[in-house]
């Protein structure tokens, strides 16, 4: 069994999304001893920002007409798509930045799409846990309701485009305790953190239980 784990935080050891992914991974590994975890950290080791453009441009050219940059980008796109194909399950820690999906995640998604076949469901039917976190609160009735342009996008890509059996774990108010303007929300933030941690553990357990290793 192989689990693909993708992290995208720029917060290093202080990452709330990686904290959730650690919990999910630990539970999955405990349930499936010997599982292989393939890791890629998009925040610590970003993909080249221009790779997608090179890959798309190169895909319209015969091999002999491609530049070295286009060949490298197409090879990278193929690698990213293959990582998704090869995964029996995935844990994706993808935080919300600046009201949307981060540049690191968007580059990864664009390249993986470029590396697949047209319409290919790269995670077809396989269990995937997406762990996403937000510094503030964006739910119904909040001042910034409707400003979250990250979560629905991730659903569209991971579940609808890639075909995964998606479990979504969300945590808000991660900046409580960091931003003094949010101090009044300490109690609700504590509850949100506890609830998200429990959901991440449940997601890891469910992920391990739902996996049927692919025939290679």
Secondary structure as GFF3:
##gff-version 3
##sequence-region A 1 216
A	DSSP	beta_strand	2	7	.	.	.	ID=ss1
A	DSSP	three_ten_helix	12	14	.	.	.	ID=ss2
A	DSSP	alpha_helix	16	31	.	.	.	ID=ss3
A	DSSP	beta_strand	36	41	.	.	.	ID=ss4
A	DSSP	alpha_helix	51	59	.	.	.	ID=ss5
A	DSSP	three_ten_helix	63	65	.	.	.	ID=ss6
A	DSSP	alpha_helix	68	86	.	.	.	ID=ss7
A	DSSP	beta_strand	89	93	.	.	.	ID=ss8
A	DSSP	beta_strand	96	97	.	.	.	ID=ss9
A	DSSP	beta_strand	100	101	.	.	.	ID=ss10
A	DSSP	alpha_helix	103	115	.	.	.	ID=ss11
A	DSSP	beta_strand	127	133	.	.	.	ID=ss12
A	DSSP	alpha_helix	151	155	.	.	.	ID=ss13
A	DSSP	pi_helix	156	161	.	.	.	ID=ss14
A	DSSP	beta_strand	165	171	.	.	.	ID=ss15
A	DSSP	three_ten_helix	180	185	.	.	.	ID=ss16
A	DSSP	alpha_helix	186	210	.	.	.	ID=ss17
###
